[in-house]
């Protein structure tokens, strides 16, 4: 039964990929139900880095703008999962070798019902391997990843998010995205170091503060991604302390946190394995709460989630996106 389920997921992956490449809007395909469900990733921490894994549907309540909505379904830490791993590595061969080995070894420990798809982001999104539970095939393909081209993380976030949402809508699984990147501001094809400024606006802060343009680009990206209820996890292999890259890295952290995911920045090569393990622990521990999208004129809504344990004691450390973009009715 499990094998049959994931064979269907492979088909849905190819279907969703074709759909995501063909359209830049989050418009449902013809066979999507008239009332699509919203699927929200949620994590419950009992303490820092420790997660509650025994949640049931009756454990949760969800509120949109303080109005409770009825939960229709729940996937938890033991549910089937699709992980989309995207390599965006363009700089240091030695560091990339360490990252390849860390990813290969860490993914071996995933449960059998966690299938992994592999992509590269350099010079556009490329599929290296469709979703598979074959860890040997995954390891072999990871070894072929090249360190070349230009950084593509920012340019591929939306296509990956569209693909992930489409898959999650069509299959009863959790879907998450993990980026492995060493890219900095100078590695992108677009020149963020020399932003276009408004010549008629003497108050344009981009004239005096180059990092302001980077901040604005990251803010726009974070806002655009609010339409997709998919968690992003980012393993950044090289922390850079200069002003421009601090703005870039802060933006990546915001993008991950706003989605319900997390980002880790490695200051040394020794931190790569522990940072990756930390991200995958969080990724595996999440829930996906499903409910019907309400009919509302407003495009965005404030999201609030409550959860209680078996003795009806509420949890205080609940992580999820604070606001979501509602689909058009």
C-alpha positions as a printed NumPy array, in Angstrom:
array([[  0.   ,   0.   ,   0.   ],
       [  2.806,   2.416,   0.881],
       [  4.64 ,   1.711,  -2.376],
       [  1.43 ,   2.253,  -4.342],
       [  0.85 ,   5.574,  -2.583],
       [  4.291,   6.905,  -3.438],
       [  4.134,   5.664,  -7.038],
       [  1.097,   7.904,  -7.313],
       [  3.09 ,  10.725,  -5.698],
       [  5.807,  10.366,  -8.351],
       [  3.136,  10.827, -11.01 ],
       [  1.709,  13.82 ,  -9.148],
       [  5.21 ,  15.274,  -8.855],
       [  5.676,  15.218, -12.622],
       [  2.198,  16.615, -13.134],
       [  2.777,  19.358, -10.565],
       [  6.197,  20.163, -12.013],
       [  4.751,  20.617, -15.473],
       [  2.053,  22.827, -14.013],
       [  4.489,  24.949, -11.989],
       [  6.757,  25.546, -14.975],
       [  3.811,  26.523, -17.158],
       [  2.321,  29.101, -14.785],
       [  3.729,  31.738, -12.451],
       [  0.376,  32.239, -10.706],
       [ -0.972,  30.022,  -7.962],
       [ -4.052,  29.146, -10.03 ],
       [ -5.478,  25.655,  -9.391],
       [ -5.651,  23.204, -12.3  ],
       [ -8.981,  22.182, -13.744],
       [ -9.419,  19.09 , -11.58 ],
       [ -8.82 ,  20.916,  -8.272],
       [-11.927,  20.982,  -6.027],
       [-13.962,  24.213,  -6.023],
       [-13.166,  24.659,  -2.348],
       [ -9.442,  24.037,  -1.96 ],
       [ -8.223,  23.298,   1.512],
       [ -5.656,  25.441,   3.235],
       [ -2.851,  23.336,   4.715],
       [ -0.867,  25.029,   7.437],
       [  2.455,  23.73 ,   8.853],
       [  2.656,  23.88 ,  12.648],
       [  5.325,  22.908,  15.216],
       [  4.867,  22.413,  18.966],
       [  7.998,  22.835,  21.09 ],
       [  8.022,  21.53 ,  24.662],
       [ 11.383,  23.239,  25.154],
       [ 14.092,  24.609,  22.878],
       [ 14.757,  22.033,  20.159],
       [ 12.327,  19.448,  21.623],
       [  9.01 ,  18.787,  19.91 ],
       [  5.637,  17.314,  20.851],
       [  4.912,  14.386,  18.546],
       [  1.626,  12.924,  19.912],
       [ -0.875,  15.46 ,  18.589],
       [ -4.32 ,  14.434,  17.321],
       [ -6.821,  16.443,  15.34 ],
       [ -8.795,  17.234,  18.496],
       [ -5.615,  18.628,  20.072],
       [ -5.658,  21.693,  17.808],
       [ -7.79 ,  24.753,  17.201],
       [ -7.193,  27.19 ,  14.351],
       [ -8.384,  30.791,  14.178],
       [ -8.402,  33.166,  11.221],
       [ -8.734,  36.769,  12.379],
       [ -9.863,  35.336,  15.768],
       [-12.682,  33.31 ,  14.172],
       [-12.339,  29.556,  14.668],
       [-12.365,  27.348,  11.576],
       [-13.186,  23.646,  11.534],
       [-10.234,  21.304,  11.013],
       [-10.808,  18.744,   8.27 ],
       [ -7.596,  16.732,   8.441],
       [ -4.221,  16.456,  10.11 ],
       [ -0.871,  15.002,   9.122],
       [  1.698,  14.542,  11.849],
       [  5.291,  13.439,  12.434],
       [  4.526,   9.843,  11.386],
       [  2.724,  10.821,   8.182],
       [  4.127,  10.384,   4.694],
       [  6.38 ,  13.244,   3.677],
       [  7.896,  14.679,   0.516],
       [ 11.124,  16.646,   0.96 ],
       [ 12.29 ,  18.82 ,  -1.919],
       [ 16.06 ,  19.323,  -1.522],
       [ 17.503,  22.177,  -3.576],
       [ 21.27 ,  22.683,  -3.912],
       [ 22.354,  26.255,  -4.604],
       [ 26.117,  25.861,  -4.316],
       [ 28.459,  27.985,  -6.418],
       [ 31.552,  28.86 ,  -4.378],
       [ 33.812,  26.536,  -2.387],
       [ 34.429,  22.963,  -3.565],
       [ 35.793,  21.764,  -0.203],
       [ 32.782,  23.056,   1.698],
       [ 30.416,  21.574,  -0.886],
       [ 32.032,  18.16 ,  -0.518],
       [ 31.376,  18.321,   3.213],
       [ 27.783,  19.38 ,   2.586],
       [ 27.195,  16.577,   0.08 ],
       [ 28.432,  13.997,   2.574],
       [ 26.383,  15.525,   5.41 ],
       [ 23.18 ,  15.556,   3.37 ],
       [ 23.716,  12.002,   2.099],
       [ 24.376,  10.582,   5.565],
       [ 21.593,  12.523,   7.267],
       [ 18.952,  11.61 ,   4.704],
       [ 19.77 ,   7.934,   5.194],
       [ 18.193,   8.201,   8.644],
       [ 14.837,   9.458,   7.396],
       [ 11.881,   7.057,   7.828],
       [ 10.893,   4.937,   4.833],
       [  7.763,   7.014,   4.244],
       [  9.885,  10.133,   3.623],
       [ 10.543,  10.502,  -0.092],
       [ 13.133,  12.963,  -1.36 ],
       [ 13.352,  14.871,  -4.641],
       [ 16.585,  16.579,  -5.665],
       [ 17.059,  19.87 ,  -7.531],
       [ 19.733,  22.403,  -8.335],
       [ 19.066,  26.143,  -8.43 ],
       [ 22.153,  27.447, -10.235],
       [ 21.084,  29.183, -13.44 ],
       [ 17.452,  28.125, -12.994],
       [ 15.6  ,  25.274, -11.328],
       [ 16.67 ,  21.847, -12.574],
       [ 15.314,  18.45 , -11.523],
       [ 18.03 ,  15.908, -10.773],
       [ 15.857,  13.218,  -9.188],
       [ 12.099,  12.821,  -8.828],
       [ 10.708,  11.787,  -5.394],
       [ 12.247,   8.518,  -4.253],
       [ 12.772,   6.455,  -1.113],
       [ 15.899,   4.902,  -2.671],
       [ 18.672,   6.38 ,  -0.526],
       [ 21.42 ,   4.804,  -2.65 ],
       [ 20.091,   6.467,  -5.808],
       [ 19.812,   9.728,  -3.909],
       [ 23.404,   9.509,  -2.661],
       [ 24.683,   8.74 ,  -6.157],
       [ 22.856,  11.718,  -7.624],
       [ 24.062,  14.089,  -4.887],
       [ 27.651,  13.228,  -5.826],
       [ 27.04 ,  14.572,  -9.341],
       [ 26.056,  18.058,  -8.195],
       [ 28.423,  20.622,  -9.672],
       [ 29.795,  23.813,  -8.121],
       [ 29.247,  26.268, -10.939],
       [ 26.985,  28.896, -12.445],
       [ 25.291,  31.7  , -10.586],
       [ 23.275,  31.673,  -7.375],
       [ 19.613,  30.886,  -7.903],
       [ 17.991,  30.654,  -4.472],
       [ 15.953,  33.851,  -4.683],
       [ 14.915,  33.169,  -8.28 ],
       [ 13.719,  29.614,  -7.591],
       [ 11.797,  30.093,  -4.328],
       [  8.452,  30.752,  -6.029],
       [  8.679,  27.912,  -8.601],
       [  9.587,  25.465,  -5.833],
       [  6.773,  26.788,  -3.628],
       [  4.228,  26.398,  -6.455],
       [  5.388,  22.846,  -7.057],
       [  5.215,  21.98 ,  -3.358],
       [  1.724,  23.47 ,  -2.916],
       [  0.432,  21.629,  -5.974],
       [  1.773,  18.325,  -4.664],
       [  0.398,  18.894,  -1.179],
       [ -3.063,  19.692,  -2.559],
       [ -3.149,  16.499,  -4.619],
       [ -1.745,  14.023,  -2.069],
       [ -2.316,  13.363,   1.606],
       [  1.315,  14.049,   2.595],
       [  3.387,  16.757,   4.202],
       [  5.674,  18.703,   1.838],
       [  8.716,  20.744,   2.882],
       [ 11.597,  22.444,   1.077],
       [ 15.25 ,  22.32 ,   2.139],
       [ 17.797,  24.625,   0.494],
       [ 21.512,  23.875,   0.798],
       [ 23.339,  27.041,  -0.218],
       [ 26.63 ,  28.897,   0.04 ],
       [ 25.521,  31.862,  -2.054],
       [ 26.099,  35.475,  -1.154],
       [ 24.967,  38.772,  -2.628],
       [ 27.841,  38.88 ,  -5.145],
       [ 27.047,  35.403,  -6.528],
       [ 23.756,  36.381,  -8.188],
       [ 23.428,  37.122, -11.87 ],
       [ 21.44 ,  40.262, -11.064],
       [ 23.755,  42.914,  -9.627],
       [ 22.425,  43.713,  -6.181],
       [ 25.622,  45.56 ,  -5.34 ],
       [ 24.741,  48.418,  -7.696],
       [ 21.   ,  48.987,  -7.275],
       [ 18.991,  51.222,  -9.581],
       [ 18.037,  54.351,  -7.661],
       [ 15.315,  56.88 ,  -8.274],
       [ 17.197,  59.861,  -9.699],
       [ 14.312,  62.226,  -8.909],
       [ 14.096,  61.143,  -5.268],
       [ 16.878,  62.738,  -3.25 ],
       [ 15.644,  60.849,  -0.218],
       [ 16.172,  57.416,  -1.791],
       [ 18.209,  55.66 ,   0.875],
       [ 19.697,  53.296,  -1.718],
       [ 21.973,  56.197,  -2.663],
       [ 23.592,  56.187,   0.761],
       [ 23.015,  52.666,   2.031],
       [ 23.617,  49.876,  -0.48 ],
       [ 22.201,  47.298,   1.927],
       [ 18.804,  49.036,   1.758],
       [ 18.287,  47.696,  -1.778],
       [ 19.086,  44.174,  -0.563],
       [ 16.653,  44.57 ,   2.329],
       [ 13.919,  45.736,  -0.024],
       [ 14.509,  42.801,  -2.389],
       [ 14.31 ,  40.325,   0.485],
       [ 11.158,  41.966,   1.872],
       [  9.43 ,  41.757,  -1.51 ],
       [ 10.394,  38.087,  -1.808],
       [  9.082,  37.307,   1.675],
       [  5.81 ,  39.062,   0.856],
       [  5.412,  37.172,  -2.422],
       [  5.948,  33.847,  -0.646],
       [  3.147,  34.531,   1.853],
       [  0.763,  33.106,  -0.753],
       [  2.31 ,  29.637,  -0.304],
       [  1.764,  27.629,   2.872],
       [  4.959,  25.597,   2.519],
       [  7.787,  25.639,   5.102],
       [ 11.272,  26.545,   3.893],
       [ 14.378,  25.257,   5.66 ],
       [ 17.683,  26.853,   4.704],
       [ 21.127,  25.436,   5.451],
       [ 23.584,  28.222,   4.628],
       [ 27.104,  26.848,   4.497],
       [ 29.002,  30.135,   4.877],
       [ 28.151,  32.973,   7.229],
       [ 29.39 ,  36.304,   5.829],
       [ 29.76 ,  39.278,   8.217],
       [ 29.843,  42.176,   5.738],
       [ 26.959,  44.649,   5.67 ],
       [ 25.383,  43.551,   2.388],
       [ 25.443,  39.866,   3.213],
       [ 24.135,  40.493,   6.718],
       [ 21.095,  42.109,   5.081],
       [ 20.804,  39.156,   2.691],
       [ 21.144,  36.56 ,   5.457],
       [ 18.656,  38.396,   7.651],
       [ 16.239,  38.279,   4.714],
       [ 16.735,  34.53 ,   4.277],
       [ 16.032,  34.035,   7.975],
       [ 12.836,  36.057,   7.67 ],
       [ 11.714,  34.066,   4.627],
       [ 12.244,  30.787,   6.487],
       [ 10.622,  31.958,   9.722],
       [  7.622,  33.538,   7.993],
       [  6.926,  30.224,   6.261],
       [  7.039,  28.322,   9.556],
       [ 10.457,  26.856,   8.744],
       [ 13.945,  27.772,   9.962],
       [ 17.404,  28.813,   8.74 ],
       [ 20.86 ,  27.872,  10.   ],
       [ 24.073,  29.736,   9.103],
       [ 27.379,  27.906,   9.498],
       [ 30.304,  29.979,  10.746],
       [ 32.681,  27.007,  10.411],
       [ 32.666,  23.756,   8.445],
       [ 32.316,  21.852,  11.705],
       [ 28.8  ,  23.277,  12.111],
       [ 27.439,  21.847,   8.857],
       [ 26.383,  18.434,  10.194],
       [ 24.848,  19.686,  13.444],
       [ 22.998,  22.504,  11.668],
       [ 21.567,  20.108,   9.097],
       [ 20.491,  17.645,  11.775],
       [ 18.788,  20.454,  13.682],
       [ 16.813,  21.508,  10.6  ],
       [ 15.766,  17.965,   9.718],
       [ 14.665,  17.277,  13.29 ],
       [ 12.361,  20.276,  13.134],
       [ 11.194,  19.374,   9.646],
       [ 10.234,  15.839,  10.679],
       [  8.416,  17.007,  13.821],
       [  5.816,  19.198,  12.149],
       [  2.063,  18.905,  11.675],
       [ -0.036,  20.008,   8.717],
       [ -3.507,  21.255,   9.678],
       [ -6.095,  21.281,   6.879],
       [ -9.304,  23.307,   6.72 ],
       [-11.616,  24.705,   4.071],
       [-10.672,  28.12 ,   2.77 ],
       [-13.286,  30.608,   4.058],
       [-15.179,  32.965,   1.793],
       [-13.72 ,  36.373,   2.476],
       [-13.133,  39.562,   0.572],
       [ -9.863,  40.259,   2.35 ],
       [ -6.806,  38.701,   0.749],
       [ -4.883,  38.111,   3.976],
       [ -5.811,  36.829,   7.419],
       [ -4.127,  36.641,  10.796],
       [ -3.46 ,  33.027,  11.782],
       [ -3.534,  31.722,  15.349],
       [ -3.194,  28.101,  16.474],
       [ -3.905,  26.661,  19.907],
       [ -2.904,  23.161,  21.055],
       [ -3.398,  21.115,  24.236],
       [ -1.82 ,  17.886,  25.421],
       [ -3.618,  14.701,  26.56 ],
       [ -4.38 ,  16.256,  29.949],
       [ -5.826,  19.373,  28.285],
       [ -2.856,  21.565,  29.219],
       [ -2.136,  24.253,  26.619],
       [  1.217,  24.592,  24.882],
       [  2.905,  27.973,  24.742],
       [  5.647,  27.352,  22.151],
       [  3.659,  26.976,  18.927],
       [  5.333,  27.957,  15.669],
       [  3.499,  28.72 ,  12.419],
       [  3.146,  31.513,   9.9  ],
       [  1.532,  34.57 ,  11.534],
       [ -0.399,  35.609,   8.428],
       [ -1.608,  33.735,   5.376],
       [ -2.912,  34.776,   1.986],
       [ -6.368,  33.374,   1.312],
       [ -7.168,  31.926,  -2.128],
       [ -9.569,  33.833,  -4.339],
       [-13.14 ,  32.509,  -4.148]])
